């Protein structure tokens, strides 16, 4: 049996020798389409109407659709394809569609025939859609496209050999023959075969290619294949209806096929043919009015629109080029900053970090010389000049007079003379070979305070990099300020921790002098009782609070700015590696902010709001907070005796946070980081106390760790640990609620933290 699947092998003609790369359109439709696409809110419905009367632009649309979206649905339509593209892509489709110049005489001679051929194609499309709507509504839209493209082979020949096509039309008219017959005699092929060849080349759907190729076949042949090629049969009938209605130019001058006979052969209702023949002329008159626009006027309008678009595109290209340069500059700055942040660790001092920044400047900006000038700050009482070399950097410390001089010059660095003085001063001290015409001087300012300056050779820097260097300098100033503040914070924290340890030692010594002589019998070891008088440490805590507040003031604002800008960059960045770097920067910024917050909460926990509350509610809240902190769906915890505990007088928020800190330590004592954890409640009526014990069976602690467990800044975790405020903060919050914390532990067996409330 003859089917669509073997059609291309059983009736395939020789490939045409004509090389055709596209079709040309009429200036009237192209001008109207461009006019619509020039509007900010393009009316796509009206645009689809224009495409639906232009074979060339529809062909271009179908080509683009095949390359980008494919024909995913069998009911593809012109309006549906248009919706798949942004306005700019549609404009490119129209602009890239050829328009033969009106100045060419051959074009003018064939313009009327070309217009009539377009009108005939539209008539075939409308008739095919009307037929399909009644016979097979599912292929109505593809039937319209097939009817519109059925003569695309002839349109391609008109573009390629206009004189020959006109001559063959004249011969066909004179001999009353079909144009296809004349074409086969003269060029050894016909426009139907060329249409099939183009459809295959442009990867159109197979049913569309078959309709373009075989719509001119005999009715009897198509009647036998109607089950395999319904679209071809409909286009075959539509062409005979358009010819019978004498609409446009088909290229065939022999006896036209009778559409009623076709309907009878196909088993269709003949009244449908009469209905379409009646409606078709009015529909074509309405749709094709634009095609009869006076050619010179249409060409002039098209020319004006193209000139306007050319100016717009030129301006857009200029803006895009500038934007591209800025993006490249931003990428260079971002890569430099990202590598700098990744290379800096918590264990490097500010001097080493500054040397790494200076070397990074020289490397990333391909500078012959790069010097980082830093003013006295933090624990550094003298200004420094860090000169980058090829492998390492050299740090030169200035004496007191030199430090004062550089500080005064930087304060007035907006003056060009002062900039030149600074550059000259730096050249003398470092041996750098800066020249005035290719040296970039940028002040480093953080929170309206001078941190230092960058002096760098700019001979290899693009203009956009120089113009945007201030943004990189702002981040460098923030990094240097943060490192300096962190170094100062570390020094103050170590000093404060020493003061706290000294205070505890003094208290223990005082308590020992007040003790009575003990029995000679050896006493069993007692739990580490962590109850101490808060009043003896108030001054130390207040000092720590002032220090934390100062650090927060210095760092939180720049941290918020950095975090916000990094998040904005991350939203717009498309490179996955750069997005990962930005996310890492954001996480590290958040970690710094969390450390500051924890320190402030320890030093100044806030007002205590005592009220009557159930211990069970406090524990439930603490368990939930621990699960959120560690990303655990359900904490492996068991409660015993908690339901029967009486209400206590406490601040539920503070006590819940204290228990959550204790639970976090318990979770971290397990290698798996989950549990089990036991929470036991009891009441001692003799001492009027209520106790809550949190027990884990994790790694446990030795006596030295137990003694230091609640000291601020203490942690037995390895390098990369956090601040070590968990149990110290818990003890601080419990003391504010008149509760006592006791810890017992054994290495390898686990730890029990007991909280005692007075009732």
C-alpha positions in Angstrom: 0.0 0.0 0.0 1.1 3.5 -0.8 1.4 5.5 2.6 2.9 8.8 3.8 5.8 6.9 5.3 7.1 5.7 1.9 5.9 8.8 0.0 9.4 10.3 -0.2 11.0 7.2 -1.6 8.3 6.2 -4.2 7.5 9.5 -5.8 10.6 11.6 -5.1 11.9 13.6 -8.0 15.4 14.8 -8.7 16.6 17.4 -6.3 16.4 20.9 -7.9 19.6 22.5 -8.9 18.5 25.9 -7.8 20.1 27.2 -4.5 17.4 29.0 -2.5 17.9 30.3 1.0 14.7 32.1 1.7 11.7 34.1 0.3 11.2 37.8 -0.2 8.2 39.6 1.1 6.2 42.7 0.0 7.2 46.0 1.7 3.6 46.7 2.8 3.3 43.8 5.1 6.9 44.1 6.4 6.3 47.8 7.2 3.1 47.1 9.1 4.7 44.3 11.1 7.7 46.5 12.0 5.4 49.4 13.0 3.5 47.1 15.4 6.8 45.7 16.8 8.1 49.2 17.4 5.4 49.8 20.0 6.2 49.0 23.6 3.0 46.9 24.0 2.8 45.1 20.7 -0.7 43.8 19.7 0.2 40.2 19.0 -3.2 39.4 17.7 -2.9 42.1 15.0 0.7 41.0 14.3 -0.6 37.4 13.7 -3.1 38.9 11.2 -0.2 40.4 9.2 1.9 37.2 9.3 -1.2 35.3 8.1 -1.2 37.1 4.8 2.5 36.9 4.2 4.0 33.7 3.0 7.7 34.8 3.4 7.4 36.0 7.0 5.4 32.9 7.9 8.1 30.7 6.4 10.7 32.6 8.5 8.6 32.2 11.6 8.3 28.4 11.0 12.0 28.1 10.3 12.8 29.8 13.7 10.1 27.7 15.4 11.7 24.5 14.1 15.1 25.5 15.4 14.1 26.7 18.8 10.7 25.3 20.0 9.9 22.6 17.5 6.3 21.7 16.7 5.4 20.1 20.0 1.6 20.1 19.3 -0.2 18.8 16.2 -2.4 21.9 16.1 0.4 24.5 15.6 -0.8 27.9 14.5 0.6 31.3 13.4 -0.7 33.0 16.6 0.7 30.2 18.7 4.1 30.4 17.2 4.2 34.1 17.6 3.4 33.8 21.3 6.5 31.6 21.7 8.9 34.4 20.8 9.8 37.8 22.5 9.1 40.9 20.6 12.7 41.5 19.7 13.0 38.0 18.2 9.9 38.6 16.1 11.4 41.9 14.9 14.5 40.1 13.9 12.4 37.6 11.9 10.8 40.5 10.0 14.0 42.4 9.4 15.9 39.3 8.2 13.1 38.5 5.6 14.4 39.8 2.2 12.6 42.6 0.3 13.6 43.0 -3.3 14.5 46.6 -4.1 11.8 48.6 -5.9 14.5 50.3 -8.0 15.0 47.0 -9.9 13.0 47.1 -13.2 12.5 43.3 -13.1 10.9 43.6 -9.7 8.5 46.3 -10.9 7.4 44.1 -13.9 6.7 41.1 -11.6 5.3 43.1 -8.7 1.7 42.6 -9.8 2.1 38.9 -10.4 3.9 38.5 -7.0 1.0 40.4 -5.3 -1.6 38.3 -7.0 0.3 35.1 -6.1 0.3 36.2 -2.4 -3.4 36.9 -2.6 -4.1 33.4 -4.1 -2.0 31.8 -1.3 -4.1 33.7 1.3 -7.3 32.5 -0.4 -6.1 28.9 -0.3 -5.3 29.3 3.4 -8.7 30.7 4.3 -10.5 28.0 2.2 -8.4 25.3 3.8 -9.2 26.6 7.3 -12.9 26.7 6.5 -12.9 23.2 5.2 -10.9 21.8 8.1 -13.2 23.5 10.6 -16.1 21.4 9.3 -14.3 18.2 8.4 -11.5 17.9 11.0 -11.3 20.8 13.4 -8.1 19.5 15.0 -6.1 20.5 11.9 -7.8 23.8 11.2 -4.7 25.9 12.1 -2.1 23.7 10.3 -4.5 23.7 7.3 -4.3 27.5 7.2 -0.5 27.4 7.2 -0.3 24.7 4.6 -2.7 26.7 2.3 -0.6 29.8 2.8 2.7 28.0 2.0 1.4 25.8 -0.9 2.9 28.2 -3.5 6.2 28.9 -1.6 8.1 27.0 -4.3 6.8 29.3 -7.0 7.5 32.4 -4.8 11.1 31.1 -4.4 11.4 30.8 -8.2 10.1 34.3 -8.7 12.8 35.6 -6.3 15.6 33.5 -8.0 14.8 33.9 -11.7 12.1 36.6 -12.1 12.5 36.9 -15.9 12.3 33.2 -16.5 9.2 32.8 -14.3 7.5 35.6 -16.0 8.3 34.1 -19.4 7.0 30.7 -18.3 3.8 32.3 -17.0 3.3 33.9 -20.4 3.8 30.5 -22.1 1.4 28.8 -19.8 -1.2 31.4 -20.3 -0.8 31.3 -24.1 -0.9 27.5 -24.3 -3.6 27.2 -21.5 -1.4 24.8 -19.6 -0.4 24.5 -15.9 2.7 26.3 -14.9 4.2 23.1 -13.4 4.2 21.5 -16.8 6.0 24.4 -18.4 8.6 24.4 -15.6 9.3 20.7 -16.0 9.9 21.3 -19.7 12.3 24.2 -19.2 14.1 23.7 -15.8 13.7 20.0 -15.3 11.7 20.5 -12.1 8.5 22.3 -10.9 7.6 24.7 -8.1 5.8 21.9 -6.1 9.1 19.8 -5.9 11.0 23.0 -5.0 8.4 23.6 -2.2 9.0 20.0 -0.9 12.8 20.5 -1.1 12.5 23.8 0.9 10.2 22.3 3.5 12.7 19.4 4.1 15.6 21.8 4.2 13.8 24.0 6.7 12.6 21.0 8.7 8.9 21.7 8.5 6.5 19.0 9.9 6.0 16.1 7.5 2.3 16.7 7.0 3.0 20.3 6.0 5.7 19.2 3.5 3.4 16.6 2.0 0.6 19.2 1.5 3.0 21.7 -0.2 4.4 19.0 -2.5 1.3 16.9 -3.4 -1.6 19.3 -3.2 -1.5 19.5 -7.1 -1.8 15.7 -7.5 -4.9 14.1 -9.0 -8.1 13.9 -7.0 -8.3 10.2 -7.4 -4.8 9.6 -6.1 -5.5 11.8 -3.0 -8.9 10.1 -2.4 -7.1 6.8 -2.0 -4.6 8.4 0.4 -7.0 10.6 2.4 -6.6 8.5 5.5 -2.9 9.1 5.5 -2.8 12.7 4.2 -6.0 14.5 5.3 -4.1 17.9 5.3 -3.0 17.4 1.7 -6.5 16.5 0.5 -7.9 19.7 2.2 -5.3 22.0 0.6 -6.0 20.3 -2.8 -9.7 21.2 -2.5 -8.9 24.7 -1.1 -6.8 25.5 -4.2 -9.6 24.5 -6.5 -12.1 26.6 -4.5 -9.7 29.7 -4.7 -9.3 29.1 -8.5 -13.1 28.7 -9.0 -13.6 32.0 -7.1 -11.1 33.7 -9.5 -9.1 35.1 -6.6 -5.4 36.0 -7.2 -3.0 34.1 -9.5 -2.5 30.3 -9.2 -0.1 30.0 -12.2 -2.3 27.4 -13.8 -4.2 28.3 -17.0 -5.5 24.8 -17.9 -9.1 23.7 -17.1 -9.4 24.2 -13.3 -10.5 21.3 -11.2 -14.1 21.2 -10.2 -14.3 21.6 -6.4 -17.8 20.0 -6.3 -16.4 16.9 -8.0 -13.5 16.8 -5.5 -16.1 17.0 -2.6 -18.1 14.1 -4.1 -14.9 12.0 -4.6 -13.8 12.7 -1.0 -17.3 12.0 0.4 -17.9 15.5 1.6 -21.1 17.6 1.6 -21.1 19.6 -1.6 -23.1 22.4 0.1 -19.9 23.1 2.1 -18.1 24.1 -1.2 -20.9 26.5 -2.1 -20.8 28.1 1.3 -17.0 28.6 1.2 -17.1 30.0 -2.4 -19.7 32.5 -1.2 -17.8 33.7 1.8 -14.3 33.6 0.5 -14.2 36.8 -1.7 -15.4 39.0 1.2 -12.9 37.4 3.6 -10.0 38.0 1.2 -11.1 41.6 0.5 -10.9 42.2 4.3 -7.6 40.4 5.0 -5.7 41.5 1.9 -6.4 45.2 1.6 -2.9 45.9 2.9 -1.4 43.9 0.0 -2.8 46.4 -2.5 -1.0 49.4 -0.9 0.7 51.5 -3.5 4.3 50.1 -3.8 6.3 53.3 -3.6 4.4 54.5 -0.5 4.8 51.1 1.2 8.6 51.1 0.4 9.0 54.6 1.7 7.3 53.7 5.0 9.4 50.6 5.3 12.6 52.6 4.7 11.6 55.2 7.4 11.0 52.5 9.9 14.3 50.7 9.1 16.2 54.0 9.5 14.6 54.6 12.8 15.3 51.1 14.0 18.9 51.4 12.8 19.4 54.4 15.0 17.7 52.7 17.9 19.8 49.6 17.5 23.0 51.6 17.2 22.2 53.4 20.4 21.3 50.1 22.1 24.5 48.6 20.8 26.5 51.4 22.3 24.7 51.0 25.6 25.2 47.3 25.6 28.9 47.7 24.8 29.3 50.1 27.7 27.3 47.7 29.9 29.5 44.8 28.8 32.6 46.7 29.6 31.2 47.5 33.1 30.3 43.9 33.6 33.7 42.7 32.6 35.2 45.3 35.0 32.8 44.1 37.7 33.8 40.5 37.0 37.4 41.3 37.4 36.7 43.2 40.7 34.5 40.3 41.9 37.0 37.6 41.1 39.8 39.6 42.9 37.5 40.1 46.0 36.3 36.5 46.0 39.8 35.0 45.9 41.0 37.5 48.6 38.1 36.5 50.9 38.7 32.8 50.3 42.4 33.1 51.0 41.9 35.0 54.3 41.4 32.8 57.4 40.7 33.6 61.1 44.2 32.7 62.1 46.0 35.2 59.9 47.0 38.6 61.4 46.2 41.9 59.7 49.7 42.2 58.4 49.6 39.0 56.5 46.1 39.7 55.2 47.3 43.1 53.9 50.2 41.5 52.1 47.8 39.1 50.4 45.6 41.9 49.3 48.5 43.8 47.8 49.7 40.8 45.9 46.2 40.2 44.6 46.0 43.8 43.3 49.2 43.3 41.4 48.1 39.9 40.0 44.5 40.7 39.0 45.1 44.1 37.6 48.4 43.2 35.9 50.1 46.1 37.5 53.9 46.7 37.4 53.7 48.2 40.9 51.0 48.1 43.6 51.3 49.6 47.1 48.7 49.4 49.9 49.1 52.2 52.3 47.4 51.6 55.8 46.9 54.1 58.5 47.4 53.3 62.2 44.4 51.3 63.5 43.6 48.6 66.1 46.8 47.2 67.7 49.0 48.7 65.0 50.1 52.1 66.2 52.2 53.0 63.1 51.2 53.4 59.4 52.4 50.7 57.0 53.3 50.6 53.3 52.8 47.1 51.7 54.5 46.9 48.4 53.5 43.9 46.2 56.2 41.8 44.5 55.9 38.9 42.1 55.8 36.2 44.7 55.4 38.1 48.0 54.9 41.5 49.5 57.2 43.7 51.5 55.9 45.6 54.6 57.5 48.9 55.5 56.6 50.4 58.9 56.7 54.2 59.1 57.9 56.0 62.2 55.6 58.3 64.2 56.4 61.4 62.1 55.9 59.4 58.8 52.6 58.0 60.1 51.4 61.4 61.0 52.4 62.9 57.7 50.7 60.2 55.6 47.6 60.5 57.7 47.4 64.3 57.1 48.0 63.8 53.4 45.3 61.2 53.1 42.8 63.4 55.0 43.2 66.0 52.2 43.8 63.5 49.3 41.0 65.0 47.3 43.5 67.7 46.3 45.5 66.6 43.3 48.7 68.1 44.8 48.3 66.0 47.9 47.8 62.9 45.8 51.0 63.6 44.0 52.8 64.2 47.3 51.6 60.8 48.6 52.7 59.1 45.4 56.1 60.7 45.7 56.4 59.8 49.3 55.5 56.2 48.6 57.9 56.0 45.7 60.8 57.2 47.9 60.0 54.7 50.6 59.2 51.6 48.5 61.2 52.1 45.3 58.1 51.7 43.1 58.3 53.3 39.7 55.0 55.1 39.4 54.5 57.6 36.6 51.9 60.4 36.9 50.1 59.6 33.7 49.5 55.9 34.4 49.1 55.7 38.2 45.7 55.2 39.9 45.3 56.6 43.4 42.2 55.6 45.4 41.5 56.4 49.0 40.2 53.5 51.3 37.3 54.8 53.3 35.0 52.7 55.6 32.2 54.2 57.5 33.4 57.8 56.6 36.8 57.0 58.1 40.1 56.9 56.2 41.6 53.4 56.4 44.4 54.0 53.9 44.9 54.2 50.1 45.8 52.1 47.1 48.4 53.3 44.7 48.6 51.1 41.6 50.0 51.1 38.1 47.0 51.4 35.7 48.7 51.0 32.4 47.0 47.6 31.7 43.6 48.6 33.1 40.7 49.2 30.7 38.9 52.4 31.1 35.8 50.7 32.6 38.0 49.0 35.3 39.5 52.3 36.3 36.1 54.0 36.3 34.7 51.3 38.6 37.7 50.7 40.8 36.1 52.7 43.6 33.7 49.8 44.2 36.5 47.3 44.6 38.3 49.8 46.9 35.2 50.1 49.1 35.2 46.3 49.7 39.0 46.3 50.3 38.5 49.1 52.9 35.7 47.0 54.5 37.9 43.9 54.6 40.8 45.7 56.1 38.5 47.4 58.7 36.9 44.0 59.5 40.3 42.3 59.9 41.6 45.1 62.1 38.4 45.0 64.2 38.6 41.2 64.4 42.2 41.4 65.5 41.3 44.0 68.2 38.3 41.9 69.2 40.5 38.8 69.6 42.9 40.7 71.8 40.2 42.2 73.9 38.3 38.9 74.2 41.5 37.1 75.3 42.1 39.9 77.8 38.5 39.7 79.0 38.6 35.9 79.3 41.7 36.2 81.4 40.0 38.7 83.6 37.0 36.4 84.1 39.3 33.5 84.9 41.2 35.6 87.4 37.9 36.7 89.0 36.8 33.1 89.4 40.2 32.1 90.9 39.9 35.0 93.4 36.4 33.9 94.4 37.5 30.3 94.9 40.5 31.3 97.0 38.2 33.5 99.1 35.7 30.6 99.5 38.5 28.3 100.6 39.7 30.7 103.4 36.1 30.7 104.7 35.8 26.9 104.8 35.9 24.9 108.1 38.5 22.2 108.5 37.4 19.2 106.7 37.2 15.6 108.0 40.3 13.4 107.3 38.0 10.9 105.6 38.4 11.0 101.8 35.2 12.5 100.3 33.9 11.3 96.9 34.3 13.8 94.1 31.4 16.3 93.9 29.8 17.6 90.8 31.2 20.8 89.4 28.9 23.3 91.0 28.6 26.4 88.8 26.8 28.7 91.1 28.6 31.9 91.7 27.7 35.4 92.7 26.7 37.5 89.7 27.5 40.7 91.6 31.3 39.8 91.6 31.3 39.7 87.7 28.9 42.6 86.9 31.7 45.0 86.2 33.4 42.4 83.9 30.1 41.7 82.0 29.4 45.4 81.6 32.8 45.9 80.1 32.2 43.0 77.8 28.9 44.5 76.8 30.5 47.8 76.0 33.1 46.0 73.9 30.5 44.0 72.0 28.4 47.0 71.4 31.4 48.9 69.9 32.2 45.9 67.7 28.6 45.7 66.6 28.5 49.4 65.7 31.7 49.1 63.7 30.8 45.9 61.8 27.1 45.5 61.5 26.5 48.4 59.1 29.2 47.4 56.6 28.2 43.7 57.0 24.6 44.6 56.1 25.8 46.6 53.0 28.1 43.7 51.8 25.4 41.1 52.4 22.8 43.1 50.5 25.0 43.8 47.5 26.2 40.2 47.4 22.6 39.0 47.3 21.7 41.4 44.5 24.7 40.2 42.5 23.8 36.6 43.2 20.2 37.1 41.8 21.5 38.5 38.5 24.6 36.3 38.1 24.3 33.4 35.6 27.7 31.8 36.0 27.3 28.9 38.4 30.8 29.1 39.8 30.5 32.8 40.5 27.1 32.2 42.1 28.7 29.7 44.4 31.4 32.2 45.4 28.8 34.9 46.1 26.8 32.5 48.3 30.0 31.6 50.2 30.7 35.3 50.8 27.1 35.8 52.0 27.4 32.8 54.4 30.6 34.1 55.9 29.1 37.6 56.4 26.2 36.0 58.2 28.6 34.0 60.4 30.4 37.2 61.5 27.0 38.8 62.2 25.9 35.8 64.3 29.2 35.9 66.3 28.6 39.6 67.2 24.9 38.9 68.1 25.9 36.0 70.4 28.5 38.1 72.1 26.0 40.9 72.7 23.3 38.5 73.9 25.8 37.1 76.4 27.0 40.4 77.7 23.5 42.0 77.8 20.8 39.3 77.8 18.0 41.9 78.1 15.4 42.4 80.8 14.1 39.3 82.5 10.3 39.1 82.5 9.3 36.7 85.3 5.9 35.0 85.0 4.2 31.7 85.8 5.0 29.1 83.1 4.9 25.4 82.5 8.3 23.6 82.3 6.8 21.3 79.6 6.1 24.3 77.3 9.6 25.7 77.9 11.2 22.3 77.0 9.0 21.9 73.9 10.1 25.3 72.7 13.8 24.5 73.4 13.5 21.2 71.5 12.0 22.9 68.4 14.7 25.6 68.5 17.4 22.9 68.6 15.9 21.0 65.7 15.8 24.2 63.6 19.4 25.1 64.5 20.8 21.7 63.5 18.5 21.0 60.6 17.0 17.9 62.3 13.5 16.8 61.4 12.9 15.2 64.8 15.3 15.3 67.7 15.9 11.9 69.4 14.8 13.0 72.9 12.8 11.3 75.6 11.0 13.0 78.5 10.5 11.6 82.0 8.6 13.2 84.8 8.2 16.5 82.9 4.4 16.3 82.6 3.9 16.2 86.4 6.2 19.2 87.2 4.4 22.2 88.8 4.6 25.7 87.1 7.7 27.8 87.9 8.4 31.5 88.1 10.8 32.3 85.2 11.2 34.2 81.9 10.2 31.5 79.4 12.1 33.0 76.5 15.4 33.1 78.4 15.1 29.7 80.0 14.0 28.1 76.7 17.1 29.6 75.1 19.4 28.3 77.9 18.0 24.8 77.6 18.3 25.0 73.8 22.0 25.8 74.2 22.4 22.8 76.6 20.6 20.6 74.1 22.9 21.8 71.2 25.9 20.8 73.3 24.3 17.4 73.8 23.6 17.0 70.1 27.2 17.9 69.2 28.6 15.3 71.7 27.5 12.6 69.3 29.5 11.9 66.1 26.1 11.4 64.2 24.8 14.7 65.6 21.4 13.5 66.7 21.1 11.7 70.1 19.6 10.1 72.1 19.0 12.7 74.8 17.1 12.2 78.0 15.3 15.1 79.8 14.2 14.2 83.4 12.1 16.3 85.8 11.9 15.9 89.6 10.8 17.9 92.7 12.7 18.0 96.0 10.2 18.9 98.6 12.8 19.0 101.4 14.9 21.8 99.6 11.9 23.3 97.7 13.6 22.9 94.4 12.5 21.7 90.9 15.2 20.1 88.8 15.4 19.5 85.0 18.3 17.2 84.0 19.5 16.9 80.4 21.5 13.8 79.8 23.4 12.6 76.8 25.6 9.5 76.2 28.1 11.2 74.0 31.8 11.8 74.2 31.8 13.3 77.7 34.3 15.6 79.3 37.2 15.3 81.7 37.5 17.4 84.9 39.5 20.2 83.2 36.8 20.6 80.5 34.0 20.5 83.1 35.7 23.3 85.1 36.1 25.5 82.0 32.8 24.5 80.2 30.8 27.6 81.3 33.6 30.1 80.8 33.1 32.6 77.9 35.1 31.9 74.7 36.0 28.3 75.8 35.5 25.4 73.4 37.2 22.0 73.1 36.3 21.8 69.4 39.2 21.8 66.8 40.3 24.6 64.5 37.4 26.4 62.8 35.2 26.2 65.9 32.7 28.8 66.8 33.0 31.5 69.6 32.4 29.0 72.5 29.5 30.9 74.2 26.8 28.2 74.4 27.0 27.0 78.0 28.4 30.3 79.3 25.3 32.0 77.8 23.0 29.3 79.3 24.5 29.9 82.7 24.2 33.6 82.3 20.5 33.3 81.4 19.7 30.9 84.2 21.4 33.1 86.8 19.1 35.9 85.6 16.2 33.6 86.5 17.6 32.6 89.9 18.4 29.1 88.7 21.5 27.0 89.3 23.4 25.0 86.7 25.3 21.9 87.7 27.3 19.7 85.2 28.6 16.2 85.7 30.4 14.2 83.1 32.7 11.3 82.4 34.8 10.8 79.3 33.2 8.2 76.9 30.1 7.9 79.1 28.2 11.2 78.6 27.2 14.4 80.3 24.3 15.5 82.6 23.5 19.2 82.9 21.0 19.8 85.8 19.0 23.0 86.2 17.6 23.7 89.7 14.8 26.2 90.2 13.5 27.4 93.6 9.7 26.7 94.1 
